Amino acid sequence: MPSRLLRLAAPLALVAATALGGCASATADDGRVPVVASFYPLAFAAEQVGGDHVRVTNLTKPGAEPHELELGPRDVLTVAKARVAVYEKGFQPAVDDAISQQATDNALDVARAAHLDLHLEGGTDPHFWLDPTRYAAVANAIADRLARVDPTHRADYAANARTFTARLAALDTTMRQRLASCRQRQLVTSHSAFGYLARRYGFTQVGITGLSPDAEPSPSALADVARLVRSRGVTTVYAETLASPAIADTVASETGAHVVTLDPLEGLTARSAGHDYFAVMQANLRALQAGQDCP
């Protein structure tokens, strides 16, 4: 049996047994719409749009690397019981499997709303939320789905979405203004997670590794990046919060560049520079202004 199916076999068996045994739901019946989201940006958007009318469960625990997520029996049961399951198809294989087995009717794949059109070596870049305009489009898609399953609160979902997307628009305006005159346009990152951000704000992303934060670059690839850093006068190489800084440190030590954190916001940890998406994006903006030589 393929490994992905093996990972899901036991959880799916438990889901079936729970349903047949009449056990309590994974979510208490408190009148709120049970929503499951596969990782932090989707959970945060669902909370902002749903407000008091939803209870959101994030499948990716704080501090966990979302690319590597595996689901336990309770997680799969939560997916099965959700009225709305918000996920990004292709980003987390374990979630894709659980959705296909347990929640096809209730699933909302945000990929279409996010308009994922940035194709890199290794696949399509999934990190749409680092472009606030794409994130806003996903928030509106979540509002539409919540209104469909809970039409009584349609007006509230629409109002919440307007408030959230207005904050995203303000963030986008601030970032465009403050990053417009940066002298350094090469954005050297340990992980190719910043393609949509780079495109939105006029940078060229140079990822030391590809889309997977755990990929090991070849010696020749490291040498190529080091040469670019020297030739283009790059002074900052960006590492992340959820991945080891070792690769960024290697390039920095070879070139004399500094290593600074740029958070891809795949999840929050105690090391995150803020308590939510907006606070971390403001920290990212400050890091970019300093690292990219922005007057």
C-alpha atoms as an extended CHARMM CRD file, in Angstrom:
* protein
*
       295  EXT
         1         1  MET       CA              0.0000000000        0.0000000000        0.0000000000  PROA      1               0.0000000000
         2         2  PRO       CA              1.4430000000        3.4780000000       -0.8290000000  PROA      2               0.0000000000
         3         3  SER       CA              2.8290000000        5.3720000000        2.1640000000  PROA      3               0.0000000000
         4         4  ARG       CA              0.2620000000        8.1870000000        1.9340000000  PROA      4               0.0000000000
         5         5  LEU       CA             -2.5640000000        5.6690000000        2.0860000000  PROA      5               0.0000000000
         6         6  LEU       CA             -0.9320000000        3.9360000000        5.0130000000  PROA      6               0.0000000000
         7         7  ARG       CA             -0.7920000000        7.2300000000        6.8860000000  PROA      7               0.0000000000
         8         8  LEU       CA             -4.5260000000        7.7040000000        6.4360000000  PROA      8               0.0000000000
         9         9  ALA       CA             -5.7470000000        4.1360000000        6.8830000000  PROA      9               0.0000000000
        10        10  ALA       CA             -5.8810000000        4.1570000000       10.6740000000  PROA      10              0.0000000000
        11        11  PRO       CA             -7.3900000000        7.6520000000       10.9880000000  PROA      11              0.0000000000
        12        12  LEU       CA            -10.0850000000        6.8340000000        8.4350000000  PROA      12              0.0000000000
        13        13  ALA       CA            -10.9130000000        3.6240000000       10.2390000000  PROA      13              0.0000000000
        14        14  LEU       CA            -11.3590000000        5.5730000000       13.4560000000  PROA      14              0.0000000000
        15        15  VAL       CA            -13.6100000000        8.0860000000       11.7400000000  PROA      15              0.0000000000
        16        16  ALA       CA            -15.8320000000        5.2680000000       10.4930000000  PROA      16              0.0000000000
        17        17  ALA       CA            -15.9040000000        3.6050000000       13.9040000000  PROA      17              0.0000000000
        18        18  THR       CA            -16.7980000000        6.8690000000       15.6200000000  PROA      18              0.0000000000
        19        19  ALA       CA            -19.6480000000        7.5180000000       13.2270000000  PROA      19              0.0000000000
        20        20  LEU       CA            -21.0570000000        4.0100000000       13.6680000000  PROA      20              0.0000000000
        21        21  GLY       CA            -20.6810000000        4.1250000000       17.4270000000  PROA      21              0.0000000000
        22        22  GLY       CA            -22.5800000000        7.3760000000       17.7840000000  PROA      22              0.0000000000
        23        23  CYS       CA            -19.7410000000        9.1060000000       19.6480000000  PROA      23              0.0000000000
        24        24  ALA       CA            -19.7990000000       12.8310000000       20.2500000000  PROA      24              0.0000000000
        25        25  SER       CA            -18.8220000000       15.1860000000       17.4310000000  PROA      25              0.0000000000
        26        26  ALA       CA            -15.2710000000       16.5240000000       17.3000000000  PROA      26              0.0000000000
        27        27  THR       CA            -16.8220000000       19.9900000000       17.6430000000  PROA      27              0.0000000000
        28        28  ALA       CA            -19.2760000000       20.9450000000       20.3650000000  PROA      28              0.0000000000
        29        29  ASP       CA            -22.7440000000       22.0330000000       19.2970000000  PROA      29              0.0000000000
        30        30  ASP       CA            -22.6160000000       25.6760000000       20.4390000000  PROA      30              0.0000000000
        31        31  GLY       CA            -24.3670000000       27.1300000000       17.4130000000  PROA      31              0.0000000000
        32        32  ARG       CA            -21.2110000000       28.2630000000       15.6510000000  PROA      32              0.0000000000
        33        33  VAL       CA            -20.2170000000       26.9360000000       12.2430000000  PROA      33              0.0000000000
        34        34  PRO       CA            -17.3590000000       24.4320000000       12.5820000000  PROA      34              0.0000000000
        35        35  VAL       CA            -14.6010000000       25.3760000000       10.1540000000  PROA      35              0.0000000000
        36        36  VAL       CA            -11.3200000000       23.5690000000        9.6570000000  PROA      36              0.0000000000
        37        37  ALA       CA             -8.3620000000       25.2870000000        8.0180000000  PROA      37              0.0000000000
        38        38  SER       CA             -5.2180000000       23.5280000000        6.9220000000  PROA      38              0.0000000000
        39        39  PHE       CA             -2.6170000000       26.0930000000        8.0500000000  PROA      39              0.0000000000
        40        40  TYR       CA             -2.2520000000       29.5270000000        9.6270000000  PROA      40              0.0000000000
        41        41  PRO       CA             -3.0530000000       32.0530000000        6.8440000000  PROA      41              0.0000000000
        42        42  LEU       CA             -6.2480000000       30.1960000000        5.9920000000  PROA      42              0.0000000000
        43        43  ALA       CA             -7.2260000000       29.8620000000        9.6510000000  PROA      43              0.0000000000
        44        44  PHE       CA             -6.5930000000       33.5560000000       10.2690000000  PROA      44              0.0000000000
        45        45  ALA       CA             -8.6670000000       34.6120000000        7.2680000000  PROA      45              0.0000000000
        46        46  ALA       CA            -11.5150000000       32.3080000000        8.3140000000  PROA      46              0.0000000000
        47        47  GLU       CA            -11.4600000000       33.7680000000       11.8330000000  PROA      47              0.0000000000
        48        48  GLN       CA            -11.4690000000       37.3390000000       10.5530000000  PROA      48              0.0000000000
        49        49  VAL       CA            -14.3110000000       36.7330000000        8.1130000000  PROA      49              0.0000000000
        50        50  GLY       CA            -16.3450000000       34.3650000000       10.2770000000  PROA      50              0.0000000000
        51        51  GLY       CA            -16.1190000000       36.3400000000       13.4880000000  PROA      51              0.0000000000
        52        52  ASP       CA            -18.3030000000       35.1190000000       16.3270000000  PROA      52              0.0000000000
        53        53  HSD       CA            -20.3360000000       32.8660000000       14.0510000000  PROA      53              0.0000000000
        54        54  VAL       CA            -17.5680000000       30.3120000000       13.4270000000  PROA      54              0.0000000000
        55        55  ARG       CA            -15.1730000000       28.1610000000       15.3880000000  PROA      55              0.0000000000
        56        56  VAL       CA            -11.9800000000       27.5860000000       13.4150000000  PROA      56              0.0000000000
        57        57  THR       CA             -9.6340000000       24.6590000000       13.9490000000  PROA      57              0.0000000000
        58        58  ASN       CA             -6.1560000000       24.9880000000       12.4650000000  PROA      58              0.0000000000
        59        59  LEU       CA             -4.8190000000       21.5680000000       11.4580000000  PROA      59              0.0000000000
        60        60  THR       CA             -1.2070000000       22.7900000000       11.6000000000  PROA      60              0.0000000000
        61        61  LYS       CA             -0.1600000000       23.3250000000       15.1970000000  PROA      61              0.0000000000
        62        62  PRO       CA              1.8980000000       26.4190000000       16.1460000000  PROA      62              0.0000000000
        63        63  GLY       CA              5.5700000000       25.9070000000       15.3990000000  PROA      63              0.0000000000
        64        64  ALA       CA              4.9790000000       22.9920000000       13.0110000000  PROA      64              0.0000000000
        65        65  GLU       CA              6.2180000000       23.0640000000        9.4300000000  PROA      65              0.0000000000
        66        66  PRO       CA              3.0250000000       22.9440000000        7.3030000000  PROA      66              0.0000000000
        67        67  HSD       CA              4.7230000000       21.2650000000        4.3410000000  PROA      67              0.0000000000
        68        68  GLU       CA              5.3880000000       18.2230000000        6.5420000000  PROA      68              0.0000000000
        69        69  LEU       CA              1.9590000000       17.9440000000        8.1540000000  PROA      69              0.0000000000
        70        70  GLU       CA              0.6180000000       14.4930000000        8.9560000000  PROA      70              0.0000000000
        71        71  LEU       CA             -2.8740000000       14.0550000000       10.3570000000  PROA      71              0.0000000000
        72        72  GLY       CA             -3.8040000000       11.9980000000       13.3800000000  PROA      72              0.0000000000
        73        73  PRO       CA             -7.1930000000       10.3230000000       13.9190000000  PROA      73              0.0000000000
        74        74  ARG       CA             -8.6890000000       13.3210000000       15.7250000000  PROA      74              0.0000000000
        75        75  ASP       CA             -7.5580000000       15.6420000000       12.9470000000  PROA      75              0.0000000000
        76        76  VAL       CA             -9.2550000000       13.5280000000       10.2980000000  PROA      76              0.0000000000
        77        77  LEU       CA            -12.4080000000       13.3900000000       12.4210000000  PROA      77              0.0000000000
        78        78  THR       CA            -12.3570000000       17.1850000000       12.6680000000  PROA      78              0.0000000000
        79        79  VAL       CA            -12.1240000000       17.4180000000        8.8760000000  PROA      79              0.0000000000
        80        80  ALA       CA            -15.0510000000       15.0220000000        8.5240000000  PROA      80              0.0000000000
        81        81  LYS       CA            -17.2600000000       17.0260000000       10.9040000000  PROA      81              0.0000000000
        82        82  ALA       CA            -16.4890000000       20.4950000000        9.5260000000  PROA      82              0.0000000000
        83        83  ARG       CA            -19.1400000000       22.4310000000        7.6670000000  PROA      83              0.0000000000
        84        84  VAL       CA            -16.3580000000       24.1520000000        5.7230000000  PROA      84              0.0000000000
        85        85  ALA       CA            -12.8550000000       22.7720000000        5.1840000000  PROA      85              0.0000000000
        86        86  VAL       CA            -10.5590000000       25.5040000000        3.8700000000  PROA      86              0.0000000000
        87        87  TYR       CA             -7.3590000000       24.2670000000        2.2560000000  PROA      87              0.0000000000
        88        88  GLU       CA             -4.9620000000       24.8060000000       -0.6380000000  PROA      88              0.0000000000
        89        89  LYS       CA             -4.8160000000       21.7510000000       -2.8520000000  PROA      89              0.0000000000
        90        90  GLY       CA             -1.2980000000       20.5270000000       -3.5040000000  PROA      90              0.0000000000
        91        91  PHE       CA              0.3070000000       22.2920000000       -0.5350000000  PROA      91              0.0000000000
        92        92  GLN       CA             -0.2070000000       19.6090000000        2.1310000000  PROA      92              0.0000000000
        93        93  PRO       CA             -0.6730000000       16.0690000000        0.7450000000  PROA      93              0.0000000000
        94        94  ALA       CA             -2.0810000000       14.6830000000        4.0110000000  PROA      94              0.0000000000
        95        95  VAL       CA             -4.8350000000       17.3050000000        3.9510000000  PROA      95              0.0000000000
        96        96  ASP       CA             -5.5690000000       16.5950000000        0.2880000000  PROA      96              0.0000000000
        97        97  ASP       CA             -6.0390000000       12.9190000000        1.1550000000  PROA      97              0.0000000000
        98        98  ALA       CA             -8.3080000000       13.6300000000        4.1130000000  PROA      98              0.0000000000
        99        99  ILE       CA            -10.4270000000       16.0480000000        2.0810000000  PROA      99              0.0000000000
       100       100  SER       CA            -10.8260000000       13.5860000000       -0.7830000000  PROA      100             0.0000000000
       101       101  GLN       CA            -11.9670000000       10.8670000000        1.6340000000  PROA      101             0.0000000000
       102       102  GLN       CA            -14.0080000000       12.8490000000        4.1380000000  PROA      102             0.0000000000
       103       103  ALA       CA            -15.0270000000       16.3280000000        3.0180000000  PROA      103             0.0000000000
       104       104  THR       CA            -15.4060000000       16.6480000000       -0.7350000000  PROA      104             0.0000000000
       105       105  ASP       CA            -18.8080000000       18.3290000000       -0.3780000000  PROA      105             0.0000000000
       106       106  ASN       CA            -17.6340000000       20.8000000000        2.2680000000  PROA      106             0.0000000000
       107       107  ALA       CA            -14.1610000000       21.6160000000        0.9310000000  PROA      107             0.0000000000
       108       108  LEU       CA            -13.0510000000       25.0410000000       -0.2340000000  PROA      108             0.0000000000
       109       109  ASP       CA             -9.8300000000       24.9230000000       -2.2450000000  PROA      109             0.0000000000
       110       110  VAL       CA             -8.5410000000       28.5040000000       -2.2440000000  PROA      110             0.0000000000
       111       111  ALA       CA             -6.0600000000       27.9780000000       -5.0810000000  PROA      111             0.0000000000
       112       112  ARG       CA             -8.4100000000       29.2980000000       -7.7500000000  PROA      112             0.0000000000
       113       113  ALA       CA             -9.2920000000       32.4570000000       -5.8160000000  PROA      113             0.0000000000
       114       114  ALA       CA             -5.5870000000       33.0440000000       -5.1140000000  PROA      114             0.0000000000
       115       115  HSD       CA             -4.8490000000       32.8320000000       -8.8630000000  PROA      115             0.0000000000
       116       116  LEU       CA             -1.6840000000       30.7710000000       -8.4480000000  PROA      116             0.0000000000
       117       117  ASP       CA              0.2180000000       31.6570000000      -11.5900000000  PROA      117             0.0000000000
       118       118  LEU       CA              3.8390000000       31.6920000000      -10.4590000000  PROA      118             0.0000000000
       119       119  HSD       CA              5.5730000000       28.5490000000      -11.6400000000  PROA      119             0.0000000000
       120       120  LEU       CA              9.0170000000       27.7300000000      -10.2820000000  PROA      120             0.0000000000
       121       121  GLU       CA             11.3100000000       24.7630000000      -10.5500000000  PROA      121             0.0000000000
       122       122  GLY       CA              9.6190000000       22.1440000000       -8.4240000000  PROA      122             0.0000000000
       123       123  GLY       CA              6.0410000000       23.2890000000       -8.9700000000  PROA      123             0.0000000000
       124       124  THR       CA              3.6320000000       26.1770000000       -8.5630000000  PROA      124             0.0000000000
       125       125  ASP       CA              4.3860000000       28.6460000000       -5.7790000000  PROA      125             0.0000000000
       126       126  PRO       CA              1.6300000000       28.2630000000       -3.1370000000  PROA      126             0.0000000000
       127       127  HSD       CA              2.5950000000       31.2630000000       -0.9440000000  PROA      127             0.0000000000
       128       128  PHE       CA             -0.0930000000       33.6360000000       -2.2030000000  PROA      128             0.0000000000
       129       129  TRP       CA             -0.8000000000       35.2590000000        1.2000000000  PROA      129             0.0000000000
       130       130  LEU       CA              2.4600000000       37.2350000000        1.0550000000  PROA      130             0.0000000000
       131       131  ASP       CA              0.7350000000       39.3460000000       -1.6170000000  PROA      131             0.0000000000
       132       132  PRO       CA             -2.0930000000       41.0660000000        0.3270000000  PROA      132             0.0000000000
       133       133  THR       CA             -4.1990000000       41.4860000000       -2.8100000000  PROA      133             0.0000000000
       134       134  ARG       CA             -4.2920000000       37.7320000000       -3.4340000000  PROA      134             0.0000000000
       135       135  TYR       CA             -4.9910000000       37.1310000000        0.2390000000  PROA      135             0.0000000000
       136       136  ALA       CA             -7.9630000000       39.4970000000       -0.0040000000  PROA      136             0.0000000000
       137       137  ALA       CA             -9.3870000000       37.5170000000       -2.9160000000  PROA      137             0.0000000000
       138       138  VAL       CA             -9.1870000000       34.3540000000       -0.8080000000  PROA      138             0.0000000000
       139       139  ALA       CA            -10.9090000000       36.1040000000        2.1050000000  PROA      139             0.0000000000
       140       140  ASN       CA            -13.8080000000       37.0060000000       -0.1840000000  PROA      140             0.0000000000
       141       141  ALA       CA            -14.0510000000       33.3840000000       -1.3430000000  PROA      141             0.0000000000
       142       142  ILE       CA            -14.2430000000       32.2570000000        2.2920000000  PROA      142             0.0000000000
       143       143  ALA       CA            -16.9900000000       34.8150000000        2.9650000000  PROA      143             0.0000000000
       144       144  ASP       CA            -18.9820000000       33.5300000000       -0.0050000000  PROA      144             0.0000000000
       145       145  ARG       CA            -18.7180000000       29.9320000000        1.1910000000  PROA      145             0.0000000000
       146       146  LEU       CA            -19.6870000000       30.7880000000        4.7670000000  PROA      146             0.0000000000
       147       147  ALA       CA            -22.7000000000       32.7060000000        3.4890000000  PROA      147             0.0000000000
       148       148  ARG       CA            -23.7390000000       29.6600000000        1.5070000000  PROA      148             0.0000000000
       149       149  VAL       CA            -23.6410000000       27.2670000000        4.4810000000  PROA      149             0.0000000000
       150       150  ASP       CA            -24.9630000000       29.8420000000        6.9740000000  PROA      150             0.0000000000
       151       151  PRO       CA            -27.1790000000       32.2800000000        5.0650000000  PROA      151             0.0000000000
       152       152  THR       CA            -28.6530000000       33.7170000000        8.2740000000  PROA      152             0.0000000000
       153       153  HSD       CA            -25.3830000000       35.5620000000        8.8810000000  PROA      153             0.0000000000
       154       154  ARG       CA            -24.6160000000       36.4330000000        5.2730000000  PROA      154             0.0000000000
       155       155  ALA       CA            -24.5380000000       40.1840000000        5.9680000000  PROA      155             0.0000000000
       156       156  ASP       CA            -22.0860000000       39.7450000000        8.8410000000  PROA      156             0.0000000000
       157       157  TYR       CA            -19.7250000000       37.6620000000        6.7480000000  PROA      157             0.0000000000
       158       158  ALA       CA            -19.8110000000       40.2650000000        3.9840000000  PROA      158             0.0000000000
       159       159  ALA       CA            -19.1660000000       43.0930000000        6.4490000000  PROA      159             0.0000000000
       160       160  ASN       CA            -16.3160000000       41.2290000000        8.1180000000  PROA      160             0.0000000000
       161       161  ALA       CA            -14.7560000000       40.5100000000        4.7340000000  PROA      161             0.0000000000
       162       162  ARG       CA            -14.9380000000       44.2000000000        3.8110000000  PROA      162             0.0000000000
       163       163  THR       CA            -13.1790000000       45.1530000000        7.0410000000  PROA      163             0.0000000000
       164       164  PHE       CA            -10.4780000000       42.5100000000        6.5980000000  PROA      164             0.0000000000
       165       165  THR       CA             -9.8180000000       43.2610000000        2.9420000000  PROA      165             0.0000000000
       166       166  ALA       CA             -9.6840000000       46.9950000000        3.6910000000  PROA      166             0.0000000000
       167       167  ARG       CA             -6.8660000000       46.3030000000        6.1890000000  PROA      167             0.0000000000
       168       168  LEU       CA             -5.1060000000       44.2120000000        3.5390000000  PROA      168             0.0000000000
       169       169  ALA       CA             -5.4870000000       47.0240000000        1.0060000000  PROA      169             0.0000000000
       170       170  ALA       CA             -3.9780000000       49.4930000000        3.4840000000  PROA      170             0.0000000000
       171       171  LEU       CA             -1.0690000000       47.1090000000        4.1170000000  PROA      171             0.0000000000
       172       172  ASP       CA             -0.5020000000       46.7460000000        0.3820000000  PROA      172             0.0000000000
       173       173  THR       CA             -0.4900000000       50.5200000000       -0.0910000000  PROA      173             0.0000000000
       174       174  THR       CA              2.0470000000       50.9670000000        2.7060000000  PROA      174             0.0000000000
       175       175  MET       CA              4.3130000000       48.2640000000        1.3130000000  PROA      175             0.0000000000
       176       176  ARG       CA              4.1700000000       49.6350000000       -2.2150000000  PROA      176             0.0000000000
       177       177  GLN       CA              5.0360000000       53.1260000000       -1.0110000000  PROA      177             0.0000000000
       178       178  ARG       CA              7.8830000000       52.1080000000        1.2900000000  PROA      178             0.0000000000
       179       179  LEU       CA              9.4540000000       49.5720000000       -1.0700000000  PROA      179             0.0000000000
       180       180  ALA       CA              9.1690000000       51.5910000000       -4.2750000000  PROA      180             0.0000000000
       181       181  SER       CA             12.6170000000       53.1920000000       -4.0630000000  PROA      181             0.0000000000
       182       182  CYS       CA             14.7140000000       50.3160000000       -2.7410000000  PROA      182             0.0000000000
       183       183  ARG       CA             18.1630000000       50.3810000000       -4.2910000000  PROA      183             0.0000000000
       184       184  GLN       CA             18.6540000000       46.6150000000       -4.0320000000  PROA      184             0.0000000000
       185       185  ARG       CA             16.1070000000       44.6710000000       -6.0760000000  PROA      185             0.0000000000
       186       186  GLN       CA             17.6350000000       41.1860000000       -5.6700000000  PROA      186             0.0000000000
       187       187  LEU       CA             15.8050000000       39.3720000000       -2.8470000000  PROA      187             0.0000000000
       188       188  VAL       CA             18.0140000000       36.4820000000       -1.6860000000  PROA      188             0.0000000000
       189       189  THR       CA             16.0700000000       34.0270000000        0.4680000000  PROA      189             0.0000000000
       190       190  SER       CA             16.8450000000       30.6260000000        1.9280000000  PROA      190             0.0000000000
       191       191  HSD       CA             13.5270000000       29.2320000000        0.6290000000  PROA      191             0.0000000000
       192       192  SER       CA             11.6590000000       30.2550000000       -2.5290000000  PROA      192             0.0000000000
       193       193  ALA       CA              8.5850000000       31.3420000000       -0.6060000000  PROA      193             0.0000000000
       194       194  PHE       CA              8.5270000000       35.0090000000       -1.5600000000  PROA      194             0.0000000000
       195       195  GLY       CA              7.7670000000       34.9480000000       -5.2650000000  PROA      195             0.0000000000
       196       196  TYR       CA              4.3830000000       36.6660000000       -5.0540000000  PROA      196             0.0000000000
       197       197  LEU       CA              5.7270000000       39.2760000000       -2.6440000000  PROA      197             0.0000000000
       198       198  ALA       CA              8.6770000000       39.8810000000       -4.9470000000  PROA      198             0.0000000000
       199       199  ARG       CA              6.4690000000       40.2450000000       -8.0020000000  PROA      199             0.0000000000
       200       200  ARG       CA              4.0490000000       42.5980000000       -6.2320000000  PROA      200             0.0000000000
       201       201  TYR       CA              6.7480000000       44.9450000000       -4.9560000000  PROA      201             0.0000000000
       202       202  GLY       CA              9.2680000000       44.8560000000       -7.7780000000  PROA      202             0.0000000000
       203       203  PHE       CA             11.9600000000       42.4900000000       -6.5160000000  PROA      203             0.0000000000
       204       204  THR       CA             13.6350000000       39.5060000000       -8.1390000000  PROA      204             0.0000000000
       205       205  GLN       CA             13.5820000000       36.5190000000       -5.8160000000  PROA      205             0.0000000000
       206       206  VAL       CA             16.7750000000       34.4480000000       -5.6510000000  PROA      206             0.0000000000
       207       207  GLY       CA             15.9270000000       31.3220000000       -3.6620000000  PROA      207             0.0000000000
       208       208  ILE       CA             18.8780000000       29.3440000000       -2.3710000000  PROA      208             0.0000000000
       209       209  THR       CA             16.6160000000       26.2940000000       -2.2060000000  PROA      209             0.0000000000
       210       210  GLY       CA             13.4200000000       25.6980000000       -4.1430000000  PROA      210             0.0000000000
       211       211  LEU       CA              9.8480000000       25.5550000000       -2.9340000000  PROA      211             0.0000000000
       212       212  SER       CA             10.6500000000       22.9670000000       -0.2620000000  PROA      212             0.0000000000
       213       213  PRO       CA             12.3180000000       24.5210000000        2.7920000000  PROA      213             0.0000000000
       214       214  ASP       CA             14.0570000000       21.2010000000        3.5010000000  PROA      214             0.0000000000
       215       215  ALA       CA             15.7420000000       20.8950000000        0.1070000000  PROA      215             0.0000000000
       216       216  GLU       CA             19.5230000000       20.7530000000        0.1120000000  PROA      216             0.0000000000
       217       217  PRO       CA             21.1330000000       22.9350000000       -2.5470000000  PROA      217             0.0000000000
       218       218  SER       CA             24.0450000000       21.5070000000       -4.4840000000  PROA      218             0.0000000000
       219       219  PRO       CA             27.5200000000       22.9910000000       -3.9890000000  PROA      219             0.0000000000
       220       220  SER       CA             27.3090000000       24.5160000000       -7.4660000000  PROA      220             0.0000000000
       221       221  ALA       CA             23.9670000000       26.1500000000       -6.6420000000  PROA      221             0.0000000000
       222       222  LEU       CA             25.4110000000       27.6330000000       -3.4550000000  PROA      222             0.0000000000
       223       223  ALA       CA             28.3940000000       28.9120000000       -5.4260000000  PROA      223             0.0000000000
       224       224  ASP       CA             26.0800000000       30.5180000000       -8.0010000000  PROA      224             0.0000000000
       225       225  VAL       CA             24.1320000000       32.3560000000       -5.3100000000  PROA      225             0.0000000000
       226       226  ALA       CA             27.3220000000       33.4780000000       -3.6070000000  PROA      226             0.0000000000
       227       227  ARG       CA             28.6220000000       34.8970000000       -6.9010000000  PROA      227             0.0000000000
       228       228  LEU       CA             25.3530000000       36.7760000000       -7.4280000000  PROA      228             0.0000000000
       229       229  VAL       CA             25.4660000000       38.1940000000       -3.9060000000  PROA      229             0.0000000000
       230       230  ARG       CA             28.9960000000       39.5060000000       -4.4840000000  PROA      230             0.0000000000
       231       231  SER       CA             28.4220000000       40.8130000000       -8.0140000000  PROA      231             0.0000000000
       232       232  ARG       CA             25.1380000000       42.5900000000       -7.2240000000  PROA      232             0.0000000000
       233       233  GLY       CA             26.2540000000       44.0480000000       -3.9140000000  PROA      233             0.0000000000
       234       234  VAL       CA             23.6430000000       42.1710000000       -1.9000000000  PROA      234             0.0000000000
       235       235  THR       CA             24.1280000000       42.8540000000        1.8150000000  PROA      235             0.0000000000
       236       236  THR       CA             21.2870000000       40.7720000000        3.2840000000  PROA      236             0.0000000000
       237       237  VAL       CA             20.3240000000       37.1260000000        2.9990000000  PROA      237             0.0000000000
       238       238  TYR       CA             16.9630000000       36.1960000000        4.4920000000  PROA      238             0.0000000000
       239       239  ALA       CA             16.3220000000       33.1760000000        6.7130000000  PROA      239             0.0000000000
       240       240  GLU       CA             12.9940000000       32.0110000000        8.1790000000  PROA      240             0.0000000000
       241       241  THR       CA             11.3340000000       31.2130000000       11.4920000000  PROA      241             0.0000000000
       242       242  LEU       CA             10.2320000000       27.6070000000       10.8190000000  PROA      242             0.0000000000
       243       243  ALA       CA             13.3140000000       26.4130000000        8.9390000000  PROA      243             0.0000000000
       244       244  SER       CA             16.9750000000       26.1020000000        9.8370000000  PROA      244             0.0000000000
       245       245  PRO       CA             19.0610000000       29.1920000000        9.0020000000  PROA      245             0.0000000000
       246       246  ALA       CA             22.0560000000       27.0070000000        8.1080000000  PROA      246             0.0000000000
       247       247  ILE       CA             21.8120000000       27.5240000000        4.3430000000  PROA      247             0.0000000000
       248       248  ALA       CA             21.4480000000       31.2890000000        4.6530000000  PROA      248             0.0000000000
       249       249  ASP       CA             24.3350000000       31.3030000000        7.1320000000  PROA      249             0.0000000000
       250       250  THR       CA             26.5160000000       29.4390000000        4.6280000000  PROA      250             0.0000000000
       251       251  VAL       CA             25.9590000000       32.0100000000        1.8920000000  PROA      251             0.0000000000
       252       252  ALA       CA             26.4250000000       34.8750000000        4.3350000000  PROA      252             0.0000000000
       253       253  SER       CA             29.6850000000       33.4880000000        5.6600000000  PROA      253             0.0000000000
       254       254  GLU       CA             31.0080000000       33.1240000000        2.1030000000  PROA      254             0.0000000000
       255       255  THR       CA             30.0630000000       36.6400000000        1.0640000000  PROA      255             0.0000000000
       256       256  GLY       CA             30.0790000000       38.8280000000        4.1580000000  PROA      256             0.0000000000
       257       257  ALA       CA             26.3250000000       39.4340000000        3.9310000000  PROA      257             0.0000000000
       258       258  HSD       CA             24.1230000000       39.6440000000        7.0140000000  PROA      258             0.0000000000
       259       259  VAL       CA             21.3910000000       37.1150000000        7.8290000000  PROA      259             0.0000000000
       260       260  VAL       CA             18.0000000000       38.6250000000        8.6940000000  PROA      260             0.0000000000
       261       261  THR       CA             14.6630000000       36.9300000000        9.3280000000  PROA      261             0.0000000000
       262       262  LEU       CA             11.9490000000       37.2780000000        6.6860000000  PROA      262             0.0000000000
       263       263  ASP       CA              8.8930000000       35.3580000000        7.8060000000  PROA      263             0.0000000000
       264       264  PRO       CA              6.9050000000       33.4260000000        5.1490000000  PROA      264             0.0000000000
       265       265  LEU       CA              4.0010000000       33.3420000000        7.6170000000  PROA      265             0.0000000000
       266       266  GLU       CA              3.2270000000       29.6830000000        7.1260000000  PROA      266             0.0000000000
       267       267  GLY       CA              2.6620000000       29.5490000000       10.8820000000  PROA      267             0.0000000000
       268       268  LEU       CA              3.2510000000       31.5240000000       14.0570000000  PROA      268             0.0000000000
       269       269  THR       CA              5.7370000000       30.5490000000       16.7560000000  PROA      269             0.0000000000
       270       270  ALA       CA              7.1740000000       32.0910000000       19.9080000000  PROA      270             0.0000000000
       271       271  ARG       CA              9.9180000000       33.4470000000       17.6390000000  PROA      271             0.0000000000
       272       272  SER       CA              7.4950000000       35.2540000000       15.3390000000  PROA      272             0.0000000000
       273       273  ALA       CA              7.8600000000       39.0230000000       15.2720000000  PROA      273             0.0000000000
       274       274  GLY       CA              4.1800000000       39.5920000000       15.9660000000  PROA      274             0.0000000000
       275       275  HSD       CA              0.9780000000       38.0160000000       17.2110000000  PROA      275             0.0000000000
       276       276  ASP       CA             -0.8790000000       37.8910000000       13.9030000000  PROA      276             0.0000000000
       277       277  TYR       CA             -0.5260000000       38.2550000000       10.1330000000  PROA      277             0.0000000000
       278       278  PHE       CA             -0.5290000000       42.0380000000       10.1040000000  PROA      278             0.0000000000
       279       279  ALA       CA              2.0600000000       42.4220000000       12.8540000000  PROA      279             0.0000000000
       280       280  VAL       CA              4.4180000000       39.9420000000       11.1820000000  PROA      280             0.0000000000
       281       281  MET       CA              3.9810000000       41.5670000000        7.7790000000  PROA      281             0.0000000000
       282       282  GLN       CA              4.8760000000       44.9200000000        9.3210000000  PROA      282             0.0000000000
       283       283  ALA       CA              8.0270000000       43.2910000000       10.7340000000  PROA      283             0.0000000000
       284       284  ASN       CA              8.7650000000       41.8490000000        7.2930000000  PROA      284             0.0000000000
       285       285  LEU       CA              8.3680000000       45.3100000000        5.8040000000  PROA      285             0.0000000000
       286       286  ARG       CA             10.8730000000       46.7760000000        8.2690000000  PROA      286             0.0000000000
       287       287  ALA       CA             13.3170000000       43.9650000000        7.4880000000  PROA      287             0.0000000000
       288       288  LEU       CA             12.9640000000       44.5920000000        3.7460000000  PROA      288             0.0000000000
       289       289  GLN       CA             13.3840000000       48.3430000000        4.0830000000  PROA      289             0.0000000000
       290       290  ALA       CA             16.6870000000       47.8430000000        5.9130000000  PROA      290             0.0000000000
       291       291  GLY       CA             17.9390000000       44.8540000000        3.9500000000  PROA      291             0.0000000000
       292       292  GLN       CA             17.0670000000       46.1510000000        0.4910000000  PROA      292             0.0000000000
       293       293  ASP       CA             18.4590000000       49.6420000000        1.0940000000  PROA      293             0.0000000000
       294       294  CYS       CA             15.1840000000       51.5130000000        0.8770000000  PROA      294             0.0000000000
       295       295  PRO       CA             15.4090000000       55.2810000000        1.5410000000  PROA      295             0.0000000000
